[in-house]
Amino acid sequence: MNPYQSLRNTPAFADLCRTSARLGRDPLQVQGPGGNASLKDDTAMLVKASGTWLSDAETEDIMVPVDLRRLRKALKSGDPEADNGAAFVPEGENPGGLRPSIETSVHAVFDWPVVLHTHCVATIATALRADAGQVVAERLADLGAAFVPYTKPGLALAQAIDAVTGPETRVLVLGNHGLAAGAETAGEAERLVREVAGRLAPALCGQERAVPDLPQSLGDHGWRAVDHPATTALAFDPGMLGRLRGGSFYPDHVIFLGPGVFVADPGEPAEAAFARATAEPQQKLVVFPGRGVAMPADASPAMQAMARCLGDVAQRLDPEAALTRLTAEDEAELLNWDAEKYRQTLDRSPAAGA
Ligand SMILES: [Zn+2]
């Protein structure tokens, strides 16, 4: 039996799949095909495939083998091939033809047998703060946490992680991105994820239930109201709208909904707003101030999950905190990255979301 099959046959792998599925079903941890998980020994790693959903981990084979020794060597030498893991899948070990996650290199450098990476909304709400490093030090130091300022996923992020981690580092708060936890077992790693989420979650004040007041005619233009109260509430909160106009918060929003959100002018007809929003670069979340938030009627499950995520993150933002946003260059880098185009393609294919 080769090292990949041996790893797949361990109880630890079954545990990883169970834990992955549980986290994948929690929209406050994972949205759509975001987040990933891995199991490794000294030479081999199994990591979630790009574009697949963690929630499917128990019912579908979504884990891809990676030659860890070769990938680590490439990362050390700064080999551009290490930017995505595709070149490190051992021949004959990937009958499904899946590509390893675009965040495979993160799993390779974070040196724990199990690594879980989630887009925990409480963590994102902290990771957007200009003082995120300080908050992480204050609230998570005893968990062995490190803060890594925003870096594009792939080789650059792996190098940034490598620079700040030591043997005691068990938690990574990734700026404008999310959370990673490393441990000996999937159960321990999940406990860390839950502990961090609990410590970073603010007490949510009772929010009035926002009801969208958007015209029926949205459907005529191929759009519909987003039916998630926390996202609808964005349209009724002028302070939050001001913050949303400042730019994109985190990568998966850009990938699935375009950069930032489009805010319609007061009294602007829906049709005109949609025409302006869908000019390049396309924005697929349109806010009508005081009325509601709209998205394309044929939005994929991943787009719907990302629309909900924005409301869930916004609900957890400290109203006083200064925020860091992705720059226009960060957005362009994500939208023009082949590995992300592949993930977008999977999202548009009929199998996506199934
Ligand atoms: Zn991520």
Residues whose N, C-alpha, C, O or C-beta is under 5 A from the ligand:
A	BS01	ZN	G35
